[in-house]
Amino acid sequence: MKLQFLGATRQVTGSSYLLDTGKMKFLIDCGLYQEREYTYRNWQDFPVFPNEIQYLLLTHVHLDHSGLIPKLVREGFSGDILLTPPSRQMLPIVLSDSARNLEEDAAFKKRRHEREGKRGTHPEVPLYTVQDVENCCTCLKEVPYGDFIQLDNQVRVCFHDAGHILGSAMIEIMLDDEDGRRSIIFSGDVGQWNKPLLNDPSLFEQADYVVMESTYGDRDHEDSQTVDERLCVAVNETVKAGGNLVIPTFAIERAQELLFHFSRLARAGKIPYLMTFLDSRMAIEITKVFERCLQYLNKETLELFRENQSPFDYPRLKLVASVEGSKAINLIKGSSIIMAGSGMITGGRIKHHLAQNITRPESTLLIVGYQAAGTLGRQILQGATPVRILGQSYPVRMNVMQVEGFSAHADMSDLHRWLNNFKSPPKHVFLTHGEDEAIQNLSNFIRSENWQVSAPMYKEEYAL
Ligand SMILES: [Zn+2]
């Protein structure tokens, strides 16, 4: 069997791996490249003909793992896409949102290039459209956690909870052929232990080969005690000053996790029940999937639902889907919590709320997620003023706060814990989905145990 690395090689996006048994080819993940220096690969032909691939196994719905699926299907893939039941419900929401953004960006770029009389490096057409997403969704096939599924007479696969986002999976693959039995584990993105809402990541005792993410291979997160304390400070100080708490929010997991924290803090009397707006159609749709998928959430969360204390429904929480509803938020007097996308303030309704609050010293901007270089979120975090929002310049007078510790990824200690559970060394560990320093650090840790470890390059191939 051959394993080829088609993405997430010494970088953190574009996850995709090809397994070729000689009789069958299948992919694990088909992710979008999001780092600017690699986005050109989104436009290239796939390194393998899509119509030669029989299956795609999806670890989870984040775009860096799923975002090229509509293109794969449009270019000839017609096999089954295997994914967990919650991922089955979320993937159409996530990919449709991505397609709408790609369509809008292409139209915007076309108008700009026409105005400026120039031509870009890529055609001004969307990478894929909402129609492409609808077409690819006919290939989706749910597989439950914990059951081995036979792909052909040599290959069986099993999805295990990764604890990273709802529906996320680590995928275990068993191959039986003339060379004997081999097992491979793809970690997908590894979650954290003791997180709100989700179960802990699955652990394994044995595997011949491990393909493992290494995003935080060199860093540890703040603990969740600190998260609650800092959220309390942010809310209570903003209320005292009489302003609004504005939070740029990622639609999957982060929004639901914030609701979980705010409902718990309010019920414990540590913060007042403020008007709280979740102003994001996608975040609302994803939250509804959470409510339909309670059996996949952890015991603590199920207990809350049993006691009628749903974190997604508490006094003064308002889910705002419409644009009119979004605009009406700004007419409300007194303090409120406003959560809206996008998470790095690169677009979406958050920009309007920011424009309304950025010159008010009594309001607070609360950053709860990673802000990539070049985004408005990063600029404000670094103290830039004035900043441009929706074509207008504003001095930054609002208070800016950051709470770390919200990552859905395992940190360094978690990754060590996951590895330490193996009772015998795998024949080889392949590190992916990490930048150089993280990979280097985790490689050193693994090598210190005398295990074999590599960080494959793009398109590199290994015989297993
Ligand atoms: Zn992820």
Boltz pocket constraint, residues with backbone or C-beta under 6 A from the ligand:
constraints:
  - pocket:
      binder: B
      contacts: [[A, 60], [A, 62], [A, 164], [A, 189]]
      max_distance: 6.0
